[in-house]
Amino acid sequence: MIFLCVSCDFFDSRAEKTQKIIKQEMEGINWNAIDQFPLFEGCDELASKEVQKKCFEEMLLLHYSEILGDFEFVLDRTIKDTIRIDVLIDSKGEISVLDIEQDSIITSQIPGFNGIISRGIKSLPKLKPALKRGIPVRAKFRIPLVINTK
């Protein structure tokens, strides 16, 4: 009596085995998360992901604070509101405004506000793109910008 034991994998070609491994690996990747945030000059690329995120957001908000500080707005009333700016940073580090979510008070009190925000993006310092597994990828972010006119 002879028993023959073989694995089904024995008959798979090397290419099929490679494809199975790649498929398993791809299924294990969270494509909605990045490994490294986009970085401005001065942000530490070796820092933790949370520190990178904080540096990215602080540099962006500092830039907008400086831009908005250059304008003199004449308002009918005090505004205290949070504006949400959706930006896209492509795989080359180019940033663009996708959407600006704001209250109608901002629109009526500061009619050119969206233009100021969009032009402000173009004057940002050079940015390194987000990374996923060491590869530059595009990433979308929502930045809250607090407007408080006393």
C-alpha positions as CSV (number, residue, x, y, z in Angstrom):
1,M,0.0,0.0,0.0
2,I,1.4,3.3,-1.1
3,F,0.1,6.7,0.1
4,L,0.8,9.7,-2.0
5,C,0.5,13.1,-0.2
6,V,0.9,16.2,-2.2
7,S,-0.1,19.8,-1.7
8,C,-2.3,21.7,-4.1
9,D,0.4,24.4,-3.9
10,F,2.7,21.9,-5.5
11,F,1.0,22.3,-8.8
12,D,0.8,26.1,-8.7
13,S,3.3,27.8,-10.9
14,R,5.7,30.3,-9.4
15,A,3.8,33.2,-11.0
16,E,0.5,32.0,-9.4
17,K,2.2,31.8,-6.0
18,T,3.6,35.3,-6.4
19,Q,0.2,36.6,-7.4
20,K,-1.3,34.9,-4.3
21,I,1.3,36.6,-2.0
22,I,0.7,40.0,-3.7
23,K,-3.0,39.7,-3.3
24,Q,-2.7,38.8,0.4
25,E,-0.4,41.8,0.9
26,M,-2.6,44.2,-1.0
27,E,-5.7,43.1,1.1
28,G,-3.7,43.9,4.3
29,I,-2.9,47.5,3.3
30,N,-5.2,50.3,4.6
31,W,-5.3,52.5,1.5
32,N,-7.2,55.2,3.4
33,A,-4.3,55.9,5.7
34,I,-0.9,57.4,4.8
35,D,2.4,56.4,6.4
36,Q,3.9,59.9,6.4
37,F,2.1,63.3,6.3
38,P,3.0,66.0,3.8
39,L,5.9,68.0,5.2
40,F,6.9,71.6,5.0
41,E,10.5,72.6,5.3
42,G,11.3,72.5,9.0
43,C,9.0,69.5,9.8
44,D,10.9,66.4,10.9
45,E,10.4,63.5,8.6
46,L,11.7,61.1,11.2
47,A,9.2,62.2,13.8
48,S,6.1,60.2,14.7
49,K,3.0,60.4,12.5
50,E,1.2,62.5,15.1
51,V,4.1,65.0,15.3
52,Q,4.2,65.2,11.5
53,K,0.5,65.9,11.4
54,K,0.7,68.6,14.0
55,C,3.6,70.3,12.2
56,F,1.8,70.2,8.9
57,E,-1.4,71.7,10.4
58,E,0.5,74.4,12.4
59,M,2.5,75.5,9.4
60,L,-0.6,75.7,7.2
61,L,-2.5,77.7,9.9
62,L,0.4,80.0,10.5
63,H,0.6,80.8,6.8
64,Y,-3.1,81.6,6.7
65,S,-2.9,83.7,9.9
66,E,-0.1,85.8,8.2
67,I,-2.1,86.1,4.9
68,L,-5.3,87.1,6.7
69,G,-3.4,89.5,8.9
70,D,-2.3,91.5,5.8
71,F,-5.9,92.3,4.9
72,E,-8.1,95.0,6.6
73,F,-11.7,93.9,6.7
74,V,-14.5,96.2,7.3
75,L,-17.3,94.3,9.0
76,D,-20.8,95.1,10.2
77,R,-20.6,92.8,13.1
78,T,-18.2,90.5,15.0
79,I,-17.6,87.1,13.5
80,K,-16.6,84.0,15.4
81,D,-16.8,81.0,13.2
82,T,-14.8,77.9,12.0
83,I,-14.3,77.5,8.3
84,R,-13.3,74.2,6.9
85,I,-10.9,74.1,3.9
86,D,-10.6,70.9,1.9
87,V,-7.2,70.7,0.2
88,L,-5.6,68.1,-2.0
89,I,-1.9,67.6,-2.1
90,D,-0.8,65.6,-5.1
91,S,2.1,63.2,-5.4
92,K,4.4,66.0,-6.4
93,G,3.6,68.1,-3.3
94,E,1.4,70.6,-5.2
95,I,-1.5,71.8,-3.1
96,S,-4.9,73.0,-4.3
97,V,-8.2,74.0,-2.7
98,L,-11.1,71.6,-3.3
99,D,-13.8,73.2,-1.3
100,I,-14.3,75.9,1.4
101,E,-17.2,75.2,3.8
102,Q,-18.3,78.4,5.5
103,D,-21.3,80.1,7.0
104,S,-23.2,82.7,4.9
105,I,-22.1,85.4,7.4
106,I,-18.5,85.1,6.1
107,T,-19.7,85.2,2.5
108,S,-21.7,88.4,3.1
109,Q,-19.2,90.1,5.4
110,I,-16.1,89.2,3.5
111,P,-17.1,88.7,-0.2
112,G,-13.6,88.0,-1.4
113,F,-12.7,85.5,1.3
114,N,-12.7,82.4,-0.9
115,G,-10.3,84.1,-3.4
116,I,-8.0,85.1,-0.5
117,I,-7.9,81.5,0.7
118,S,-7.3,80.1,-2.8
119,R,-4.5,82.6,-3.5
120,G,-3.0,81.9,-0.1
121,I,-2.6,78.2,-1.1
122,K,-0.5,79.2,-4.1
123,S,2.0,81.1,-1.9
124,L,2.7,78.3,0.5
125,P,6.3,77.2,0.9
126,K,7.4,74.0,-0.9
127,L,5.8,70.9,0.4
128,K,6.9,67.2,0.3
129,P,4.0,64.9,-0.6
130,A,2.5,62.3,1.7
131,L,4.0,58.8,1.6
132,K,2.5,55.4,1.5
133,R,5.0,52.6,1.8
134,G,7.7,55.1,0.7
135,I,5.9,56.1,-2.5
136,P,4.6,59.7,-2.9
137,V,0.8,59.7,-3.0
138,R,-2.0,62.3,-3.2
139,A,-3.8,63.0,0.0
140,K,-6.9,65.1,0.9
141,F,-7.2,67.0,4.1
142,R,-9.8,69.1,5.9
143,I,-8.3,72.1,7.7
144,P,-10.3,74.0,10.3
145,L,-9.6,77.7,10.3
146,V,-11.1,79.7,13.1
147,I,-12.1,83.3,12.3
148,N,-12.5,85.5,15.3
149,T,-13.0,89.2,14.8
150,K,-13.3,91.0,18.1
